[in-house]
Amino acid sequence: MAFRLLVRRVCGVSVRVLQRLPAGVSCSSSFSSRLDASQPFLSLPRLLPLASCRSVSFNVQDHDDFTERVINSQLPVLIDFHAQWCGPCKILSPRLEKAIAKQKGRVTMAKVDIDEHTDLAIEYGVSAVPTVIAMRGGDIIDQFVGIKDEDQLDSFVQKLIG
């Protein structure tokens, strides 16, 4: 059952085609050995628009990733220093993503978990979460600590864009 759902999602296969799958097909079986080329969905590949799936926010993996994707970024970047246990962070994060999405690719957001990347938090003087830093061309433009409403976030992002 799970395999059929996966095939349907990945290949865009209709329910009728899925009903024709051999009953022995399971998640642990080899896909190529259990299905032959006569199966209709194998001739109808689904093209995924990878270029248009670019996300406006990303999680920082390490210091090198931060340098490459934030400091050296051609676009302005909002850096969201947060923690998993932080209640206000959970409220602010969707608001930030919404404000960034309104800009349609003119700004990105880097998410930095302070428990995983303590070195970055110390380097940027983060003493409380959530802390948001606006950076353009490797330079800090502005920052705030705590929760802001949507209008305040929109104006903060506008200031970053210039």
VMD Tcl script that draws the C-alpha trace (Angstrom):
set ca {
  {0.00 0.00 0.00}
  {2.72 2.48 0.95}
  {4.67 1.60 -2.19}
  {1.65 2.31 -4.37}
  {1.17 5.72 -2.73}
  {4.83 6.51 -3.29}
  {4.65 5.50 -6.96}
  {1.49 7.53 -7.40}
  {3.05 10.62 -5.83}
  {6.39 10.40 -7.63}
  {5.18 9.28 -11.04}
  {1.78 10.97 -11.12}
  {0.06 7.65 -11.77}
  {-3.71 7.34 -11.78}
  {-5.57 4.99 -9.45}
  {-6.49 2.65 -12.34}
  {-2.86 2.20 -13.31}
  {-1.97 1.51 -9.69}
  {-4.63 -1.20 -9.52}
  {-2.76 -3.01 -12.33}
  {0.44 -3.24 -10.29}
  {1.39 -6.81 -9.41}
  {0.14 -7.83 -5.99}
  {3.64 -8.89 -4.92}
  {5.11 -5.42 -5.24}
  {6.10 -4.08 -1.84}
  {8.45 -1.46 -0.44}
  {11.17 -4.02 0.17}
  {11.09 -5.52 -3.31}
  {13.33 -4.37 -6.13}
  {11.36 -2.00 -8.31}
  {13.07 -2.96 -11.55}
  {12.96 -6.71 -10.98}
  {9.26 -6.85 -10.04}
  {7.90 -4.58 -12.79}
  {8.47 -4.97 -16.47}
  {8.64 -2.28 -19.16}
  {5.10 -3.04 -20.32}
  {3.65 -1.25 -17.30}
  {1.96 1.91 -18.64}
  {3.30 4.35 -16.07}
  {6.92 3.58 -16.98}
  {6.40 5.16 -20.39}
  {4.87 8.33 -18.95}
  {7.56 10.02 -16.88}
  {6.55 13.04 -14.89}
  {8.86 16.00 -15.26}
  {9.54 17.86 -12.05}
  {10.09 21.61 -12.30}
  {13.23 21.69 -10.19}
  {14.18 25.24 -11.14}
  {10.90 26.66 -9.84}
  {11.08 24.82 -6.50}
  {13.69 27.14 -5.03}
  {12.84 27.80 -1.43}
  {12.90 31.27 0.10}
  {14.26 29.93 3.39}
  {16.85 27.35 4.34}
  {18.41 25.82 7.43}
  {22.08 26.59 7.94}
  {24.09 23.35 8.07}
  {27.47 24.59 9.35}
  {29.77 27.63 9.42}
  {30.93 27.10 5.81}
  {27.32 26.84 4.63}
  {26.54 30.08 6.49}
  {29.47 31.84 4.83}
  {28.52 30.61 1.37}
  {24.75 31.11 1.52}
  {24.47 34.15 3.80}
  {27.64 36.24 3.84}
  {28.40 35.71 0.12}
  {24.76 35.89 -0.99}
  {23.87 38.18 -3.88}
  {20.43 38.69 -2.31}
  {19.67 40.34 1.03}
  {19.24 37.73 3.78}
  {17.21 37.65 6.99}
  {18.88 35.44 9.59}
  {16.46 33.88 12.06}
  {18.31 32.73 15.18}
  {15.89 30.38 16.94}
  {15.64 27.29 19.18}
  {13.35 24.26 19.07}
  {12.22 24.84 22.65}
  {11.42 28.54 22.11}
  {7.68 29.33 22.04}
  {8.01 32.85 20.58}
  {10.28 31.43 17.84}
  {7.48 29.09 16.77}
  {5.15 32.08 16.47}
  {7.61 34.33 14.64}
  {8.94 31.84 12.08}
  {5.73 31.53 10.00}
  {5.30 35.31 10.08}
  {8.84 35.77 8.79}
  {8.31 33.22 6.02}
  {5.12 35.00 4.98}
  {6.88 38.38 4.87}
  {9.71 36.87 2.82}
  {7.31 35.14 0.43}
  {5.64 38.49 -0.32}
  {8.95 39.71 -1.76}
  {8.88 37.03 -4.51}
  {12.55 36.07 -4.48}
  {14.11 39.47 -3.71}
  {15.22 38.30 -0.25}
  {15.95 34.95 1.42}
  {15.89 33.72 5.00}
  {18.51 31.64 6.79}
  {17.38 29.71 9.86}
  {20.04 29.13 12.50}
  {19.30 26.84 15.45}
  {21.32 28.29 18.33}
  {21.63 24.92 20.05}
  {23.22 23.37 16.96}
  {25.28 26.41 15.94}
  {26.35 28.04 19.18}
  {29.45 29.43 17.48}
  {27.34 31.50 15.06}
  {25.09 32.72 17.88}
  {28.11 33.89 19.86}
  {29.75 35.45 16.80}
  {26.62 37.55 16.09}
  {25.96 38.46 19.73}
  {22.73 36.53 20.09}
  {21.78 36.54 23.78}
  {18.04 35.85 23.43}
  {15.77 34.15 20.92}
  {14.20 34.87 18.58}
  {16.81 37.23 17.19}
  {16.51 38.33 13.57}
  {19.40 39.97 11.74}
  {19.06 41.63 8.34}
  {22.20 41.28 6.22}
  {23.06 42.61 2.77}
  {26.40 42.03 1.08}
  {27.84 40.53 4.26}
  {27.02 43.67 6.30}
  {24.45 43.84 9.09}
  {21.75 46.36 8.17}
  {19.40 45.98 11.15}
  {18.25 43.52 13.80}
  {15.56 42.90 16.41}
  {14.85 40.55 19.30}
  {11.40 39.16 20.08}
  {8.11 38.95 18.24}
  {6.87 41.50 15.72}
  {3.49 41.70 14.01}
  {3.11 41.29 10.26}
  {3.15 45.02 9.47}
  {6.34 45.55 11.45}
  {7.96 42.56 9.70}
  {6.93 43.87 6.29}
  {8.54 47.25 6.99}
  {11.66 45.52 8.39}
  {12.00 43.49 5.16}
  {11.38 46.59 3.03}
  {14.20 48.38 4.85}
  {16.49 45.45 4.03}
  {15.59 45.51 0.34}
  {16.17 49.25 0.21}
}
mol new
graphics top color blue
foreach p $ca { graphics top sphere $p radius 0.5 }
foreach p [lrange $ca 0 end-1] q [lrange $ca 1 end] { graphics top cylinder $p $q radius 0.2 }
display resetview
